[in-house]
Amino acid sequence: MSMLRSFSDDLATAVAGAAPGVVAVHARPRLPSSGVLLRPGVVVTADHAVRVEQEIRVVWADGHVGPAALVARDPGTDLAVLRVEETGRPVAPLGERPDLKAGHLVLAMGYGPRVSLGVVSTVGGAWRTWRGGEVDQFLRLDLALYPGFSGGPLLDASGRLAGIVTSGLARDLELAVPIATVARVVEQLMSGGRVRRAYLGVGLQPVTLPDAAATLAPGAGGRALIVVKVEPDGPAAQAGLMLGDVLTALDGAPLRDPHDVQAAVAGLPVGGTVRLSLLRAGAPLEITVTLGERPRPSGR
């Protein structure tokens, strides 16, 4: 019983330590979202819950109400950055970089504070959201994200900030944006006002190569990607890529699924180049493409 009481006390201590840096963000009708004071004067919250860009208010754990200004937002990772006037308040407890594994106990926090206890159910590799954002690690949670929790902290068992919880990146899944992604995106939003993402500007579908074509692309294993769409004036179009071209490799790596291209391009800078190996009218060809910046989504 004493071990259980000690464990319970430790969790309560972790919540108490994080609570001063968790705010209610009033940036949509009716229900506020949550936010985390990541550094002095800087609050990060969930982008999908920021419906207005003026007259945003935050409410601190002690009940103090203050104004907040939207600095920038990134729908791709569902993160938004707010500037607040209270620069002397304690920031979220980062500590050492968390190393979450499946089965680790975690706490999701909302303003109040309100708390939900659970475990990390799935830890995966880097992934791309439905809005085009690159997230360093897939973190699925087995806990309840109550209304208004989005934008709040995910804490590990010692109370360190491990990520930002959100219901805006997947339907019916409780996810967290890992702290590595949060730190990277916030830095880009603070310095440049947006996250620049490279893209090719093509639509692709997997195809099976006939034997004659497969001999011209020995590393492809009989699989490749056919170009079914070329965005006008996009990077691929400017490099001369055409409908019906069959892509077999990118910088020497075989291409068998459209996600292979997305994963390769996601980590490259805007203005960088990639070398595409392809078949056109049955003949091998190589094209160098200068990556452009992915256009911003037209809506939230």
Residue pairs with C-beta under 8 A, 6 or more apart in sequence:
10 157
10 158
11 107
11 117
11 157
13 159
14 107
14 155
14 157
14 158
14 159
15 107
15 109
15 113
15 115
15 155
15 159
17 93
17 159
18 92
18 93
18 109
18 113
18 153
18 155
18 159
18 161
19 61
19 109
19 113
20 60
20 61
20 62
20 89
20 90
21 36
21 37
21 89
21 90
21 91
21 92
21 93
21 153
22 34
22 35
22 36
22 37
22 61
22 92
22 109
22 110
22 111
22 113
22 152
22 153
23 34
23 35
23 36
23 37
23 43
23 58
23 59
23 60
23 61
23 84
23 111
24 32
24 33
24 34
24 35
24 58
24 59
24 111
24 112
24 148
25 32
25 33
25 34
25 35
25 43
25 45
25 49
25 50
25 56
25 57
25 58
25 68
25 82
25 111
25 151
26 32
26 56
26 57
26 58
26 59
27 33
27 45
27 49
27 50
27 51
27 52
27 56
27 68
27 70
28 49
28 50
28 51
28 52
29 51
31 147
31 148
32 49
32 59
32 111
32 148
33 45
33 46
33 49
33 50
33 148
33 149
33 150
33 151
33 152
34 45
34 46
34 109
34 110
34 111
34 148
34 149
34 150
34 151
34 152
34 153
35 43
35 44
35 45
35 58
35 82
35 111
35 151
35 152
36 43
36 44
36 45
36 92
36 151
36 152
36 153
36 161
36 164
37 43
37 84
37 89
37 90
37 91
37 92
38 44
38 91
38 92
38 182
38 186
39 91
40 87
40 88
40 89
40 91
41 83
41 84
41 85
41 86
41 87
42 71
42 81
42 82
42 83
42 84
42 186
42 190
43 58
43 68
43 81
43 82
43 83
43 84
44 79
44 80
44 81
44 82
44 151
44 164
44 182
44 186
45 79
45 80
45 82
45 150
45 151
45 164
46 78
46 79
46 80
46 150
46 151
46 164
46 166
46 167
46 168
47 73
47 74
47 75
47 77
47 78
47 79
47 80
47 168
47 300
48 75
48 78
48 150
48 166
48 167
48 168
48 300
49 150
49 151
49 168
50 56
50 70
50 73
50 80
51 300
53 70
55 67
56 67
56 68
56 69
56 70
56 82
57 65
57 66
57 67
57 68
58 65
58 66
58 67
58 68
58 82
58 84
59 65
59 111
60 66
60 86
60 89
61 111
61 112
61 113
64 86
66 84
66 85
66 86
67 84
67 85
68 82
68 83
68 84
69 82
69 83
70 80
70 81
70 82
71 81
71 82
71 83
71 189
71 190
71 193
72 80
72 81
72 189
72 190
72 193
72 194
73 79
73 80
73 81
73 189
74 80
74 133
74 185
74 188
74 189
74 194
74 195
75 131
75 133
75 297
75 300
76 129
76 131
76 132
76 133
76 134
76 195
76 197
76 297
77 129
77 133
77 134
77 135
77 169
77 177
77 181
77 185
77 195
78 129
78 131
78 133
78 150
78 166
78 168
78 169
78 177
79 164
79 177
79 182
79 185
79 186
79 189
81 186
81 189
81 190
92 153
92 161
93 159
93 160
93 161
94 160
94 161
94 179
95 158
95 160
95 161
96 160
97 179
97 180
98 156
98 160
98 161
98 162
98 163
98 179
100 106
100 120
100 123
100 139
100 156
100 162
100 178
101 120
101 123
102 119
102 120
102 121
102 122
102 123
103 119
103 120
104 119
104 120
104 156
104 157
105 117
105 118
105 119
105 156
105 157
106 117
106 118
106 119
106 120
106 141
106 143
106 154
106 155
106 156
106 157
106 162
107 115
107 116
107 117
107 154
107 155
107 157
107 159
108 115
108 116
108 118
108 141
108 143
108 144
108 145
108 149
108 152
108 153
108 154
108 155
108 165
108 174
108 176
109 115
109 116
109 149
109 152
109 153
109 154
109 155
110 146
110 148
110 149
110 152
111 148
111 152
114 146
114 148
114 149
116 143
116 144
116 145
116 146
116 149
117 143
118 141
118 142
118 143
118 144
119 141
119 142
119 143
120 139
120 140
120 141
120 142
121 140
121 141
121 142
122 138
122 139
122 140
123 137
123 138
123 139
123 140
124 137
124 138
124 140
125 137
125 138
126 134
126 135
126 136
126 137
126 138
126 263
126 266
127 134
127 135
127 138
128 134
128 135
128 259
128 262
128 263
128 266
129 135
129 169
130 169
130 170
131 169
131 297
132 197
132 294
132 297
133 185
133 195
133 197
134 181
134 197
134 266
134 267
135 169
135 177
135 178
135 181
136 178
136 180
136 181
136 184
137 178
137 180
137 181
138 175
139 154
139 162
139 163
139 175
139 176
139 177
139 178
140 173
140 174
140 175
141 154
141 165
141 174
141 175
141 176
142 174
143 174
144 174
145 165
145 167
145 174
149 165
149 167
150 165
150 166
150 167
150 168
151 164
151 165
151 166
152 164
152 165
153 161
153 162
153 163
153 164
153 165
154 161
154 162
154 163
154 164
154 165
154 176
155 161
155 162
156 162
161 179
162 176
162 178
162 179
163 176
163 177
163 178
163 179
163 181
163 182
164 176
164 177
164 179
164 182
165 174
165 175
165 176
166 175
166 176
166 177
167 174
167 175
169 175
169 177
185 195
188 194
188 195
188 196
189 195
194 296
196 269
196 270
196 293
197 266
197 270
197 293
197 294
198 265
198 266
198 268
198 269
198 270
198 271
198 272
198 291
198 292
198 293
198 294
199 234
199 235
199 265
199 291
199 292
199 293
199 294
200 234
200 235
200 236
200 261
200 265
200 274
200 289
200 291
201 230
201 231
201 234
201 235
201 236
201 237
201 292
202 227
202 229
202 230
202 231
202 234
202 236
202 241
202 261
203 227
203 228
203 229
203 230
204 225
204 226
204 227
204 228
204 247
204 258
204 261
205 225
205 226
205 228
205 258
206 223
206 224
206 225
206 226
206 256
206 257
206 258
207 223
207 224
207 225
207 226
207 246
208 222
208 223
209 217
209 220
209 222
209 223
209 224
209 246
209 248
209 279
212 282
213 224
213 246
213 279
213 282
214 220
214 222
216 279
216 282
216 283
216 284
217 224
217 248
217 249
217 277
217 279
217 284
219 248
219 249
219 252
219 254
220 248
220 249
220 254
220 255
220 256
221 254
221 256
223 254
223 256
224 246
224 247
224 248
224 255
224 256
224 279
225 246
225 247
225 248
225 255
225 256
225 257
225 258
225 260
225 261
226 244
226 245
226 246
226 247
227 236
227 241
227 242
227 243
227 244
227 245
227 246
227 247
228 243
229 243
230 236
230 237
230 241
230 242
230 243
231 237
234 292
235 289
235 290
235 291
235 292
236 289
238 289
238 290
239 276
239 287
239 288
239 289
239 290
240 287
241 276
241 278
241 287
241 289
242 280
244 280
245 278
245 279
245 280
245 285
246 278
246 279
246 280
247 255
247 261
247 276
247 277
247 278
248 254
248 255
248 277
248 278
248 279
249 255
249 276
249 277
250 260
250 261
250 264
250 274
250 275
250 276
250 277
251 264
251 274
251 275
252 275
252 277
253 260
253 264
254 260
255 261
264 274
265 274
265 291
268 274
268 291
269 291
270 291
270 292
270 293
271 290
271 291
272 290
272 291
273 288
273 289
273 290
273 291
274 288
274 289
274 291
275 286
275 287
275 288
276 286
276 287
276 288
276 289
277 284
277 285
277 286
278 284
278 285
278 286
278 287
279 285
